[in-house]
Amino acid sequence: MRTDIFARLDREPEPPKIEIPRMSRTRVTLFGGTLAFYLAIVIAVLASSWLVTLDWKIMLFRPYQQWQQLHAFLDYFVVLGQRGPTAVMIAAWLGWRSWRQHTLRPLLVLGASLLLLNVTVGAVKLGLGRLGPHYATQIGSAELFAGGDIFPSGHTANAVVTWGILAYLATTPRARRYLSIGSSVVALGVGATTVYLGTHWLSDVLLGWVAGLLILLALPWFEPTIARTETAVLAVREQVRARWRERRGTVSAPAPADGPWPVIVPQLPAQEDEDAGRSTVGTAHSGRGTAGRNTTAQLTQPRPHATARSERTPTTPAGSRRPPRSRPVTGG
């Protein structure tokens, strides 16, 4: 059984046939209803309606003081909505899936969703400029256009998008169902935690949930662009690989100048070559010339290791100028 489990971690031999979600009528209807709800929340806050009054009631209730035993745990749980840590975790998982399935689509879908999240949510944040509960200046006010950046809640929208991408990219209905439930629980929990900690109004969290859901519903509209981007990236990768192979082949197997194979000519020592091919007189003259050259070479070049010395008994050439060593004369 362990073999089967670990075998599923290996790379698939061929890219699987993945059904890409399309913008169906049901999805278009859901997108339109969600967009209408998004606009209704914005209008309610702009008009300082009952929703703003509810924001103040929850803020003055101070949930973080009512249930202090949850504070330590929720401080860590809310990290699941921060863009940096969640993006790294999800990108690592989707990167492995991209390698296993021979496709860049999971990573490209994540990049497109985060780009849409930054553009849409960031523009509304900066445009409305709402202050958070800890920086509120007037009780009952919507605190809009005051230089803030919390409406809608970025934590909540990011939790919906990053964890919802796993359900969007699921390849089986069962996995999509379970991942949808799990991502919904995480997104709802992160939004409620920000209200508990007092970092966001309730209306901020509501708009963050709706903003993230709009991005997930709109992703099928960007699937053709994602497919074209994947094709372009893979084409560039193949060009780079081809160039690298050409350079590697040129460097590793250069064409010889004189023929298909290099010719290696062994070189013998000059002294042995002349001793074998010349007469005694010629050997004497050649020995005289080579002796001077060898002596100069020995003075200018480093001496080899002692173990490389010849084992032959040195002999005096016939034409050498060195006089023979005289023997001692013994007395008689």
LOVEXLO-340434 format. One record per residue (C-alpha): z negated, x, y; residue number from 1. Coordinates in steps of 0.25 Angstrom, whole numbers. Layout:
N
SITE       w       u       v   fifi
SITE       Z       X       Y    NUM
...
END
This chain:
332
SITE       w       u       v   fifi
SITE       0       0       0      1
SITE      -3      12      10      2
SITE      11      17       7      3
SITE      17       3      12      4
SITE       8       3      24      5
SITE      12      17      29      6
SITE      27      15      25      7
SITE      27       4      36      8
SITE      24      15      46      9
SITE      36      23      43     10
SITE      49      22      51     11
SITE      58      11      46     12
SITE      72      16      41     13
SITE      80       7      49     14
SITE      77      -1      62     15
SITE      72     -15      58     16
SITE      78     -28      63     17
SITE      69     -33      74     18
SITE      71     -46      80     19
SITE      71     -45      95     20
SITE      65     -57     102     21
SITE      75     -65     110     22
SITE      73     -74     123     23
SITE      72     -87     116     24
SITE      71    -101     122     25
SITE      56    -101     118     26
SITE      53     -88     124     27
SITE      61     -92     137     28
SITE      52    -104     138     29
SITE      39     -97     136     30
SITE      44     -87     146     31
SITE      46     -98     156     32
SITE      33    -104     154     33
SITE      25     -91     155     34
SITE      32     -88     168     35
SITE      29    -101     174     36
SITE      14     -99     170     37
SITE      15     -85     176     38
SITE      19     -91     189     39
SITE       9    -102     189     40
SITE      -2     -92     188     41
SITE       3     -84     199     42
SITE       4     -96     208     43
SITE     -10    -100     204     44
SITE     -15     -87     209     45
SITE      -7     -87     221     46
SITE     -12    -101     225     47
SITE     -27     -97     222     48
SITE     -28    -109     213     49
SITE     -38    -112     202     50
SITE     -34    -100     194     51
SITE     -39     -91     205     52
SITE     -52     -99     205     53
SITE     -53     -97     190     54
SITE     -51     -82     193     55
SITE     -63     -81     202     56
SITE     -72     -89     193     57
SITE     -70     -80     181     58
SITE     -71     -68     190     59
SITE     -84     -72     196     60
SITE     -89     -76     182     61
SITE     -88     -61     179     62
SITE     -85     -61     164     63
SITE     -88     -46     162     64
SITE    -103     -49     166     65
SITE    -104     -61     157     66
SITE    -100     -54     144     67
SITE    -104     -40     147     68
SITE    -104     -36     132     69
SITE     -89     -37     131     70
SITE     -86     -28     143     71
SITE     -86     -15     135     72
SITE     -76     -20     125     73
SITE     -67     -27     134     74
SITE     -66     -15     143     75
SITE     -59      -8     131     76
SITE     -51     -21     127     77
SITE     -44     -22     140     78
SITE     -37      -9     138     79
SITE     -28     -16     129     80
SITE     -22     -22     141     81
SITE     -20      -9     149     82
SITE      -5      -5     150     83
SITE      -7      10     147     84
SITE     -15      10     134     85
SITE      -8      -2     128     86
SITE       6       3     132     87
SITE       3      16     124     88
SITE      -2       9     112     89
SITE       9      -1     111     90
SITE      20      10     114     91
SITE      14      18     103     92
SITE      15       7      93     93
SITE      29       2      98     94
SITE      34      17      98     95
SITE      30      18      83     96
SITE      38       5      80     97
SITE      50      10      88     98
SITE      50      22      79     99
SITE      48      14      66    100
SITE      59       4      69    101
SITE      69      13      76    102
SITE      69       6      89    103
SITE      64       7     103    104
SITE      63      -8     105    105
SITE      48      -8     104    106
SITE      45       2     115    107
SITE      56      -3     124    108
SITE      50     -17     123    109
SITE      37     -12     127    110
SITE      43      -4     138    111
SITE      50     -16     143    112
SITE      38     -25     143    113
SITE      29     -15     150    114
SITE      40     -13     161    115
SITE      40     -28     163    116
SITE      25     -29     163    117
SITE      24     -19     174    118
SITE      35     -25     182    119
SITE      31     -39     182    120
SITE      16     -38     181    121
SITE      16     -27     191    122
SITE      24     -34     201    123
SITE      15     -46     201    124
SITE       3     -38     202    125
SITE       8     -31     214    126
SITE      14     -43     221    127
SITE       1     -52     220    128
SITE      -9     -41     222    129
SITE     -21     -48     217    130
SITE     -35     -42     217    131
SITE     -43     -42     204    132
SITE     -57     -49     203    133
SITE     -65     -36     206    134
SITE     -57     -34     219    135
SITE     -57     -49     224    136
SITE     -61     -51     238    137
SITE     -62     -66     240    138
SITE     -67     -76     230    139
SITE     -57     -87     226    140
SITE     -45     -79     231    141
SITE     -33     -75     223    142
SITE     -34     -61     228    143
SITE     -19     -59     229    144
SITE     -11     -50     237    145
SITE     -23     -41     239    146
SITE     -17     -28     233    147
SITE     -22     -30     219    148
SITE     -14     -29     206    149
SITE     -20     -38     195    150
SITE     -12     -51     195    151
SITE      -7     -52     184    152
SITE     -16     -44     174    153
SITE      -9     -32     170    154
SITE     -19     -29     158    155
SITE     -16     -43     153    156
SITE      -1     -43     154    157
SITE       0     -29     148    158
SITE      -9     -34     136    159
SITE       1     -45     134    160
SITE      13     -37     135    161
SITE       9     -24     127    162
SITE       3     -31     116    163
SITE      13     -42     116    164
SITE      24     -32     114    165
SITE      19     -30     100    166
SITE      21     -45      96    167
SITE      34     -45     103    168
SITE      39     -33      95    169
SITE      34     -38      82    170
SITE      44     -38      71    171
SITE      38     -50      62    172
SITE      33     -64      66    173
SITE      20     -61      59    174
SITE      18     -48      67    175
SITE      22     -55      80    176
SITE      12     -66      78    177
SITE       0     -57      75    178
SITE       4     -47      87    179
SITE       6     -59      96    180
SITE      -8     -64      93    181
SITE     -14     -50      94    182
SITE      -7     -47     108    183
SITE     -11     -61     113    184
SITE     -26     -58     110    185
SITE     -26     -44     116    186
SITE     -19     -49     129    187
SITE     -28     -61     130    188
SITE     -40     -52     128    189
SITE     -36     -42     138    190
SITE     -33     -52     149    191
SITE     -47     -59     147    192
SITE     -54     -45     147    193
SITE     -48     -42     161    194
SITE     -54     -56     166    195
SITE     -67     -52     159    196
SITE     -68     -38     166    197
SITE     -64     -44     179    198
SITE     -52     -36     181    199
SITE     -43     -48     182    200
SITE     -43     -63     186    201
SITE     -40     -73     176    202
SITE     -26     -76     183    203
SITE     -23     -61     182    204
SITE     -24     -62     167    205
SITE     -17     -75     165    206
SITE      -5     -69     173    207
SITE      -5     -57     165    208
SITE      -4     -64     151    209
SITE       7     -72     157    210
SITE      14     -60     162    211
SITE      13     -52     149    212
SITE      18     -64     141    213
SITE      30     -65     151    214
SITE      34     -51     148    215
SITE      34     -53     133    216
SITE      42     -66     134    217
SITE      52     -59     142    218
SITE      55     -47     133    219
SITE      66     -53     125    220
SITE      74     -53     138    221
SITE      73     -38     139    222
SITE      77     -35     124    223
SITE      92     -32     127    224
SITE      88     -22     138    225
SITE      78     -16     128    226
SITE      89     -15     117    227
SITE      99      -8     127    228
SITE      88       1     131    229
SITE      85       5     116    230
SITE     100       7     114    231
SITE     101      16     126    232
SITE      88      24     122    233
SITE      93      26     108    234
SITE     107      31     113    235
SITE     101      41     122    236
SITE      92      46     110    237
SITE     104      48     101    238
SITE     111      56     112    239
SITE      99      65     114    240
SITE      98      67      99    241
SITE     113      70      98    242
SITE     112      81     109    243
SITE      99      87     103    244
SITE     106      88      89    245
SITE     118      95      95    246
SITE     110     105     102    247
SITE     102     107      90    248
SITE     114     109      82    249
SITE     120     119      92    250
SITE     108     128      92    251
SITE     104     128      78    252
SITE     118     131      72    253
SITE     127     139      82    254
SITE     141     142      79    255
SITE     143     157      75    256
SITE     153     165      84    257
SITE     161     172      73    258
SITE     160     162      62    259
SITE     153     151      55    260
SITE     142     160      50    261
SITE     135     172      56    262
SITE     138     185      49    263
SITE     126     194      48    264
SITE     130     209      46    265
SITE     118     218      41    266
SITE     116     231      49    267
SITE     112     243      41    268
SITE     104     255      47    269
SITE     114     265      53    270
SITE     108     277      46    271
SITE     110     271      32    272
SITE     124     267      35    273
SITE     129     280      40    274
SITE     122     288      28    275
SITE     129     279      19    276
SITE     143     280      25    277
SITE     145     294      30    278
SITE     145     309      25    279
SITE     134     319      27    280
SITE     139     325      40    281
SITE     142     311      46    282
SITE     128     307      42    283
SITE     122     318      49    284
SITE     130     315      62    285
SITE     127     300      61    286
SITE     112     303      57    287
SITE     111     312      70    288
SITE     116     300      78    289
SITE     108     289      72    290
SITE      96     297      72    291
SITE      96     298      87    292
SITE      98     283      88    293
SITE      88     279      78    294
SITE      78     288      85    295
SITE      80     281      98    296
SITE      80     268      92    297
SITE      66     271      86    298
SITE      61     275      99    299
SITE      65     263     107    300
SITE      63     252      96    301
SITE      50     248      90    302
SITE      47     253      76    303
SITE      47     244      65    304
SITE      35     241      56    305
SITE      31     252      47    306
SITE      34     244      34    307
SITE      49     244      39    308
SITE      51     259      38    309
SITE      60     264      27    310
SITE      55     270      15    311
SITE      66     280      13    312
SITE      63     295      14    313
SITE      68     300      27    314
SITE      79     310      25    315
SITE      85     321      35    316
SITE     100     319      37    317
SITE     109     330      34    318
SITE     114     332      48    319
SITE     100     331      54    320
SITE      96     342      64    321
SITE      82     342      60    322
SITE      79     356      53    323
SITE      74     355      38    324
SITE      59     356      37    325
SITE      56     371      33    326
SITE      47     373      21    327
SITE      35     382      22    328
SITE      38     396      16    329
SITE      28     399       5    330
SITE      23     413       4    331
SITE      26     421      -9    332
END
